[in-house]
Amino acid sequence: MQLRVTAASLALAALFASAAAATDPPNFDFNGYAQIPANLGGTLTLRSVLTNNGVVPTPIPLNFALNQYTLVVTGTLASVSGINQDYSPASIALYEDAIGGGTAADYANGATFTDGTPILTGAFTPALRRITFTPSLGSYIGTVNFSGGTQLAALGGLVNWPFGGGWSRSIGGIPAGYQENWDGKIDLGAVGVETRTWDGVKRLYR
């Protein structure tokens, strides 16, 4: 009896997990490591790898079986106010590099994150904000406008893509030369809407 209950519980958990994955809206999910400047005018550099890999759908078709996708963010520390650090200007780029014959991302060699084909490039507007909760834990938020890359035409909306996640200095395995692990995502850009009454909507179909 206990085995049947355990099996049923596992099946139910798997069902909920698959349903959650199926309903998760498309995004660019990434995980990587950042170099954080100590002073105003210094440069933040985030190097990361897209981790969707068939688990979460991406806003544009990507072939994770044949390619590795890297995401790089750079920004200048422009201001500090309380727990907020604003980086402006700040830019973002996503690269595609063939697994066979390409160069695998290596945190000891920053060039391996940018030696692929730039499929999307853009900038943060107005700034990328890093937020400090404790000396070893915080978050980051920003809005991305895409303007270039080989896959720009496939993207649809180009502006107002929410970028955010959490950073940690206490997680194990941070590579030499980096201070923080950054885990986050870029969600679909907001779609413009037009305010109408219900009667106005019905009139569209008459």
NUTIVEX-35429 format. One line per 4 residues: number of its first residue (from 1); their letters; for each residue x, z, y of N, C-alpha, C. Coordinates in Angstrom, 1 decimal. Atoms other than C-alpha are relative to their C-alpha. Layout:
NUM) A) X,Z,Y,X,Z,Y,X,Z,Y  ...;
REM end
This chain:
1) MQLR) 0.8,0.0,-1.2,0.0,0.0,0.0,0.9,0.0,1.3  -0.9,-0.1,-1.2,2.8,0.9,2.4,0.7,-1.3,0.3  -0.6,1.3,-0.2,4.5,-2.4,1.8,-1.0,-1.0,0.6  1.0,0.9,-0.6,1.3,-4.3,2.6,-0.2,0.3,1.5;
5) VTAA) 0.1,-0.4,-1.4,0.9,-2.3,5.8,1.2,-0.5,0.9  -1.2,0.4,-0.7,4.5,-3.0,6.8,0.0,-1.5,0.2  0.1,1.4,-0.1,4.1,-6.7,6.0,-1.0,-0.5,1.1  1.1,0.4,-1.0,0.9,-6.9,8.1,0.5,0.3,1.4;
9) SLAL) -0.5,-0.4,-1.3,2.6,-5.1,11.0,1.0,-1.0,0.5  -1.1,1.0,-0.4,5.6,-7.5,10.9,-0.7,-1.3,0.4  0.7,1.3,-0.3,3.2,-10.5,10.8,-0.6,0.0,1.3  0.6,-0.1,-1.2,1.3,-9.2,13.7,1.0,0.0,1.2;
13) AALF) -1.0,0.0,-1.0,4.4,-8.6,15.7,0.6,-1.4,0.3  -0.5,1.4,-0.1,5.7,-12.1,15.0,-1.1,-0.8,0.7  1.0,0.8,-0.7,2.3,-13.5,16.1,0.0,0.3,1.5  -0.1,-0.3,-1.4,2.5,-11.7,19.4,1.2,-0.5,0.7;
17) ASAA) -1.3,0.5,-0.5,6.1,-12.7,19.9,-0.1,-1.5,0.2  0.1,1.5,-0.1,5.3,-16.4,19.3,-1.0,-0.3,1.1  0.9,0.3,-1.1,2.3,-16.2,21.6,0.6,0.2,1.3  -0.6,-0.3,-1.2,4.3,-14.6,24.3,1.0,-1.2,0.4;
21) AATD) -1.0,1.1,-0.3,7.0,-17.4,24.0,-0.8,-1.2,0.4  0.8,1.2,-0.2,4.3,-20.1,24.0,-0.6,0.1,1.4  0.7,-0.1,-1.3,2.7,-18.7,27.2,1.0,0.2,1.2  -0.9,-0.3,-1.0,5.9,-18.0,29.1,0.2,-1.3,0.8;
25) PPNF) -0.1,1.2,-0.8,6.0,-20.5,32.1,1.4,-0.5,0.0  -1.4,0.6,0.0,8.9,-22.9,32.3,0.9,0.6,1.0  -1.0,-0.5,-1.0,12.0,-21.6,34.0,1.4,-0.3,-0.5  -1.4,0.1,0.3,15.8,-21.8,34.0,0.5,1.4,-0.3;
29) DFNG) -0.4,-1.3,0.4,16.9,-18.7,32.1,1.5,0.0,-0.1  -1.4,0.0,0.0,20.5,-17.7,32.6,0.6,1.4,-0.2  -0.8,-1.3,0.2,23.1,-15.0,31.8,1.4,-0.3,0.3  -1.4,0.3,-0.3,26.6,-14.8,33.2,0.6,1.2,0.8;
33) YAQI) -0.8,-1.0,-0.6,29.1,-12.9,35.3,0.4,-0.4,1.4  -0.3,0.2,-1.4,29.8,-12.5,39.0,1.2,0.7,0.5  -1.1,-0.5,-0.7,32.8,-12.0,41.2,-0.6,0.4,1.4  0.6,-0.5,-1.2,31.7,-9.8,44.2,1.0,0.3,1.0;
37) PANL) -0.9,-0.3,-1.0,33.5,-9.7,47.5,-0.1,1.4,0.6  0.0,-1.4,-0.5,34.5,-6.4,49.1,-0.3,0.1,1.5  0.2,0.0,-1.4,34.2,-7.4,52.7,-0.8,-1.2,0.5  0.7,1.0,-0.6,32.2,-9.5,55.1,0.8,-1.3,0.1;
41) GGTL) -0.8,1.3,0.0,33.2,-13.2,54.9,0.5,-0.4,-1.3  -0.5,0.3,1.3,34.2,-12.9,51.3,-1.0,-0.8,-0.8  0.8,0.9,0.8,32.8,-15.2,48.6,-0.5,0.6,-1.3  0.6,-0.3,1.3,30.4,-14.3,45.8,0.0,-1.3,-0.9;
45) TLRS) 0.1,1.1,0.9,30.8,-16.5,42.7,-0.7,0.5,-1.3  0.6,-0.3,1.2,28.4,-16.4,39.8,0.2,-1.2,-0.9  -0.1,1.0,1.1,29.2,-18.4,36.6,-0.8,0.5,-1.1  0.9,-0.4,1.1,26.6,-18.4,33.9,-0.4,-1.2,-0.8;
49) VLTN) 0.4,1.0,1.0,25.1,-20.3,31.0,-1.5,0.1,-0.1  1.4,0.0,0.2,21.5,-21.4,30.6,-0.3,0.5,-1.5  0.3,-0.6,1.4,20.0,-19.4,27.6,-1.4,-0.4,-0.5  1.3,0.3,0.5,16.6,-21.0,27.2,0.0,-0.5,-1.5;
53) NGVV) -0.3,0.5,1.4,17.7,-23.0,24.1,-1.2,0.0,-0.9  1.2,0.2,0.9,14.2,-23.8,22.8,-0.9,1.2,0.0  0.8,-1.2,0.0,12.9,-20.2,23.3,-1.0,0.0,1.1  0.8,0.1,-1.2,11.6,-20.6,26.8,0.1,-1.5,0.5;
57) PTPI) -0.1,1.4,-0.5,10.6,-24.1,28.1,0.7,-0.1,1.3  -0.7,0.3,-1.3,12.6,-25.6,31.0,-0.9,-0.9,0.8  0.9,0.9,-0.9,11.0,-27.3,34.0,0.3,-1.5,-0.2  -0.3,1.4,0.4,12.8,-30.5,33.0,0.5,-0.1,-1.4;
61) PLNF) -0.4,0.0,1.4,13.6,-31.7,29.5,1.6,0.1,0.0  -1.5,-0.2,0.2,17.1,-30.5,28.4,0.2,0.1,-1.5  -0.4,0.1,1.4,18.8,-31.1,25.1,1.1,1.0,-0.3  -0.9,-1.1,0.3,20.4,-27.8,24.1,0.8,-0.3,-1.3;
65) ALNQ) -0.7,0.3,1.2,21.4,-29.2,20.7,1.3,-0.9,0.2  -1.2,0.9,-0.2,23.8,-31.8,22.2,0.8,0.5,1.2  -0.7,-0.3,-1.2,24.7,-30.2,25.5,0.0,1.5,0.3  0.0,-1.4,-0.5,25.7,-26.9,27.1,-0.3,-0.1,1.5;
69) YTLV) 0.4,0.0,-1.4,24.2,-26.1,30.5,0.5,1.2,0.7  -0.6,-1.1,-0.8,26.0,-24.0,33.1,-0.7,0.0,1.4  0.5,-0.2,-1.3,24.8,-22.6,36.4,1.0,0.7,0.8  -1.0,-0.6,-0.9,27.1,-21.8,39.3,-0.6,0.3,1.3;
73) VTGT) 0.5,-0.4,-1.4,26.2,-19.9,42.5,1.2,0.5,0.8  -1.0,-0.5,-0.9,28.5,-19.4,45.4,-0.6,0.4,1.4  0.5,-0.4,-1.3,27.8,-17.6,48.7,0.9,0.9,0.8  -0.8,-0.8,-0.9,29.4,-16.0,51.7,-0.7,1.2,0.4;
77) LASV) 0.6,-1.3,-0.4,28.7,-12.3,52.4,-0.1,0.0,1.6  0.2,0.2,-1.5,27.2,-12.7,55.9,-0.4,1.3,0.7  0.5,-1.3,-0.7,25.6,-9.2,56.5,-0.3,1.0,-1.1  0.3,-1.1,0.8,25.1,-5.8,55.0,-0.9,1.0,0.8;
81) SGIN) 0.9,-0.9,-0.6,22.1,-3.6,55.8,-0.6,1.0,-1.0  0.4,-1.0,1.0,21.5,-0.4,53.8,0.4,-0.5,-1.4  -0.3,0.4,1.4,21.1,-1.4,50.2,0.1,-1.5,-0.2  0.0,1.4,0.1,20.9,-5.1,51.0,1.3,-0.7,0.4;
85) QDYS) -1.2,0.8,-0.4,23.8,-7.6,51.0,-0.5,-1.5,0.0  0.5,1.4,-0.1,22.9,-11.1,52.2,1.1,-1.0,0.0  -1.0,1.1,0.1,24.9,-14.2,51.3,-0.5,-1.3,0.5  0.4,1.3,-0.7,24.6,-17.2,53.6,1.2,-0.6,0.7;
89) PASI) 0.7,0.9,0.9,25.3,-20.0,53.2,0.3,0.3,-1.4  -0.2,-0.2,1.4,24.8,-19.9,49.5,-0.5,-1.3,-0.7  0.4,1.3,0.7,24.6,-22.9,47.1,-0.1,0.3,-1.5  0.2,-0.1,1.4,23.6,-23.5,43.5,0.2,-1.3,-0.6;
93) ALYE) -0.1,1.2,0.7,24.4,-26.1,40.9,-0.1,0.2,-1.5  0.1,0.0,1.4,23.4,-26.8,37.3,0.7,-1.2,-0.6  -0.8,1.0,0.6,25.7,-28.8,35.1,-0.3,-0.2,-1.5  0.2,0.3,1.4,25.3,-30.6,31.8,1.4,-0.5,-0.6;
97) DAIG) -1.3,0.4,0.6,28.4,-30.9,29.5,-0.2,-0.2,-1.5  0.2,0.2,1.4,28.4,-32.4,26.0,0.7,1.0,-0.9  -0.6,-0.9,0.9,29.0,-30.0,23.2,1.1,-0.7,-0.8  -1.0,0.8,0.7,30.9,-32.7,21.2,0.8,-0.8,1.0;
101) GGTA) -0.8,0.8,-0.9,33.8,-33.9,23.3,0.1,0.6,1.4  0.0,-0.7,-1.3,33.0,-31.6,26.3,0.9,1.2,0.0  -0.8,-1.3,-0.1,34.6,-28.3,27.4,-1.0,1.2,0.0  0.8,-1.2,0.1,32.9,-25.1,26.4,0.3,0.9,1.2;
105) ADYA) -0.2,-0.9,-1.1,32.3,-22.6,29.2,0.9,1.1,-0.4  -1.0,-1.1,0.2,35.2,-20.1,29.4,0.2,0.7,1.3  -0.1,-0.8,-1.2,35.1,-17.3,31.9,1.4,0.2,0.5  -1.4,-0.1,-0.4,38.9,-17.2,31.9,0.4,-1.3,0.8;
109) NGAT) -0.3,1.3,-0.7,38.8,-20.8,33.3,-1.3,-0.5,0.7  1.2,0.3,-0.8,36.2,-21.2,36.1,-0.3,-1.5,0.0  0.3,1.4,0.0,36.6,-25.0,36.0,-0.8,-0.5,-1.1  0.8,0.4,1.2,34.9,-25.2,32.6,-1.5,0.1,0.3;
113) FTDG) 1.4,-0.1,-0.3,31.6,-24.4,34.3,-0.4,-1.1,0.9  0.3,1.1,-1.0,31.8,-27.3,36.8,0.5,-1.4,-0.4  -0.6,1.3,0.4,33.4,-30.1,34.8,-1.0,-0.9,-0.7  1.0,0.9,0.6,30.1,-31.5,33.5,-0.7,-0.8,1.1;
117) TPIL) 0.8,0.8,-1.0,27.5,-33.7,35.2,-0.9,0.9,0.8  0.9,-0.8,-0.8,25.7,-32.0,38.1,-1.4,-0.6,-0.1  1.4,0.5,0.1,22.0,-32.4,37.2,-0.9,0.5,1.1  0.8,-0.5,-1.2,20.6,-30.2,40.0,0.9,0.7,0.9;
121) TGAF) -0.8,-0.7,-1.0,22.2,-29.0,43.2,-0.9,0.4,1.1  0.9,-0.5,-1.1,20.7,-27.1,46.1,0.6,1.1,0.8  -0.4,-1.1,-0.8,20.9,-24.2,48.5,-1.1,1.1,0.1  0.9,-1.1,-0.2,19.4,-20.8,49.1,-0.5,0.0,1.4;
125) TPAL) 0.5,-0.1,-1.4,17.1,-20.4,52.1,-0.9,1.2,0.1  -1.1,0.1,-1.0,17.5,-18.4,54.1,1.3,0.6,-0.5  -1.2,-0.7,0.5,19.9,-16.3,52.0,-0.2,0.4,-1.5  0.1,-0.7,1.3,20.7,-14.9,48.5,0.2,1.4,0.3;
129) RRIT) -0.1,-1.4,-0.3,20.1,-11.2,48.7,0.4,0.8,-1.3  -0.4,-0.9,1.1,21.9,-8.7,46.4,-0.4,1.4,0.4  0.5,-1.3,-0.3,20.3,-5.3,46.2,0.7,1.1,-0.9  -0.7,-1.0,0.7,22.1,-2.1,45.2,-0.8,1.2,-0.2;
133) FTPS) 0.8,-1.3,0.3,20.1,0.7,43.5,1.0,1.2,-0.2  -1.1,-1.0,0.3,23.2,2.6,42.2,1.3,-0.8,0.1  -1.3,0.7,0.0,26.9,1.8,42.3,0.2,-1.0,-1.2  -0.2,0.8,1.2,26.5,0.2,38.8,-1.2,-0.8,-0.3;
137) LGSY) 1.2,0.7,0.4,23.0,-1.3,38.9,-0.8,-0.5,1.2  0.8,0.5,-1.1,20.8,-3.5,41.1,-0.7,-1.3,-0.4  0.8,1.2,0.2,18.9,-6.7,41.5,0.4,-1.1,1.0  -0.2,1.0,-1.0,19.0,-10.0,43.4,-1.2,-0.9,0.1;
141) IGTV) 1.1,0.9,-0.2,16.5,-12.4,44.9,0.4,-1.1,0.9  -0.2,1.1,-0.9,16.4,-15.7,46.7,-1.0,-1.1,-0.3  0.8,1.1,0.2,14.6,-18.9,47.1,0.9,-1.3,0.1  -0.8,1.1,0.0,16.2,-22.2,46.2,-0.7,-1.3,0.3;
145) NFSG) 0.5,1.4,-0.3,15.6,-25.7,47.6,1.0,-1.0,-0.7  -0.9,1.0,0.6,17.0,-28.5,45.4,0.0,-1.3,0.8  -0.2,1.2,-0.9,18.4,-31.6,47.1,0.8,-1.1,-0.7  -0.9,1.0,0.6,20.7,-33.4,44.6,0.1,0.2,-1.5;
149) GTQL) -0.1,-0.1,1.5,21.7,-34.0,41.0,-0.6,-1.2,-0.7  0.5,1.2,0.7,21.1,-36.7,38.4,-1.5,0.2,-0.5  1.4,-0.2,0.5,17.8,-35.0,37.3,-1.0,0.4,1.1  0.8,-0.4,-1.1,16.4,-34.4,40.8,-1.4,-0.6,-0.1;
153) AALG) 1.2,0.7,0.0,13.7,-37.0,40.4,-1.0,0.5,-1.1  0.9,-0.5,1.1,12.4,-35.4,37.2,-0.5,1.4,0.3  0.3,-1.4,-0.3,12.0,-32.0,38.9,-1.4,0.2,0.5  1.3,-0.2,-0.7,8.8,-32.6,40.8,0.2,0.6,1.3;
157) GLVN) -0.2,-0.8,-1.2,8.7,-30.0,43.5,1.4,0.4,0.2  -1.4,-0.2,-0.3,12.0,-29.5,45.2,0.3,1.3,0.7  -0.2,-1.2,-0.9,11.5,-26.4,47.4,-0.7,1.2,-0.5  0.7,-1.3,0.3,10.6,-22.7,47.1,0.1,0.4,-1.5;
161) WPFG) -0.2,-0.4,1.4,12.0,-22.1,43.6,0.5,1.5,0.0  -0.5,-1.4,0.0,12.2,-18.2,43.2,1.1,0.2,-1.0  -1.3,-0.3,0.8,15.6,-17.0,41.9,0.1,1.5,0.0  -0.1,-1.4,0.0,16.0,-13.5,40.7,0.4,0.6,-1.3;
165) GGWS) -0.3,-0.6,1.2,17.1,-11.0,38.2,0.7,1.4,0.3  -0.7,-1.2,-0.1,19.2,-7.9,37.6,1.5,-0.1,-0.2  -1.4,0.0,0.2,22.9,-7.1,37.8,0.4,1.4,-0.5  -0.5,-1.2,0.5,24.9,-4.4,36.0,1.5,0.0,-0.1;
169) RSIG) -1.4,-0.2,0.2,28.4,-3.0,36.1,0.4,0.8,-1.2  -0.3,-0.9,1.1,28.0,-0.7,33.2,-0.2,-0.6,-1.4  0.2,0.7,1.2,27.2,-3.3,30.5,1.4,-0.3,-0.6  -1.2,0.3,0.6,30.0,-3.9,28.0,0.3,-1.5,0.0;
173) GIPA) -0.4,1.4,0.2,32.0,-7.1,27.7,0.2,-0.8,1.2  -0.2,0.8,-1.2,32.4,-8.1,31.3,1.4,-0.5,0.0  -1.3,0.6,0.1,35.3,-10.5,31.4,0.9,0.4,1.1  -1.0,-0.4,-1.0,38.5,-9.8,33.3,-0.2,-0.9,1.2;
177) GYQE) 0.1,0.8,-1.2,38.3,-10.9,36.9,-1.5,0.0,0.5  1.4,-0.1,-0.4,34.5,-10.3,37.1,-0.4,1.5,0.1  0.4,-1.4,-0.2,32.7,-7.1,38.2,-1.4,0.2,-0.5  1.4,-0.3,0.3,29.1,-7.6,37.2,-0.6,-1.1,-1.0;
181) NWDG) 0.8,0.9,0.9,26.8,-9.1,34.5,-1.3,-0.3,0.8  1.3,0.4,-0.7,23.9,-11.1,36.1,-0.9,-0.7,-1.0  0.9,0.6,0.9,20.9,-11.9,34.0,-1.3,-0.3,0.8  1.2,0.4,-0.9,18.0,-13.8,35.6,-0.6,-1.3,-0.4;
185) KIDL) 0.7,1.3,0.2,15.9,-16.9,35.9,-0.3,-0.7,1.4  0.5,0.7,-1.1,14.8,-19.6,38.3,-1.4,-0.5,-0.4  1.4,0.3,0.4,11.0,-20.0,38.2,-0.4,-1.3,0.7  0.6,1.2,-0.6,8.9,-23.1,39.1,-0.3,0.3,1.4;
189) GAVG) 0.3,-0.1,-1.4,8.6,-23.7,42.8,-1.5,0.1,0.2  1.4,-0.2,-0.3,5.4,-22.7,44.4,-0.7,-1.3,0.3  0.8,1.2,-0.2,2.7,-25.4,44.5,-0.9,0.3,1.2  0.9,-0.1,-1.2,1.0,-25.9,47.9,-1.5,-0.1,-0.4;
193) VETR) 1.4,0.0,0.2,-2.7,-25.2,47.9,-0.8,-0.2,1.3  0.9,0.2,-1.1,-5.6,-26.1,50.2,-1.2,0.9,-0.2  1.2,-0.9,0.1,-8.3,-23.5,51.0,-1.3,-0.8,0.1  1.3,0.7,0.0,-11.8,-24.7,50.1,-1.0,1.0,-0.5;
197) TWDG) 1.1,-0.8,0.6,-15.2,-23.1,49.5,-0.4,-0.6,-1.3  0.5,0.6,1.3,-16.8,-23.5,46.1,-0.9,-1.2,0.2  0.8,1.1,-0.3,-19.3,-25.8,47.7,0.8,-1.2,0.3  -0.9,1.1,-0.4,-16.5,-27.9,49.1,0.7,-0.6,-1.3;
201) VKRL) -0.6,0.5,1.2,-14.9,-28.1,45.6,-1.0,-0.9,-0.7  1.1,0.8,0.7,-18.3,-29.3,44.1,-0.2,-1.4,0.7  0.2,1.3,-0.7,-18.6,-32.0,46.8,1.0,-1.0,-0.4  -1.1,0.9,0.4,-15.3,-33.5,45.6,-0.5,-0.9,-1.2;
205) YR) 0.4,0.7,1.2,-17.0,-34.5,42.3,-1.4,-0.6,0.1  1.3,0.6,-0.1,-20.3,-35.8,43.7,0.1,-1.5,0.4;
REM end
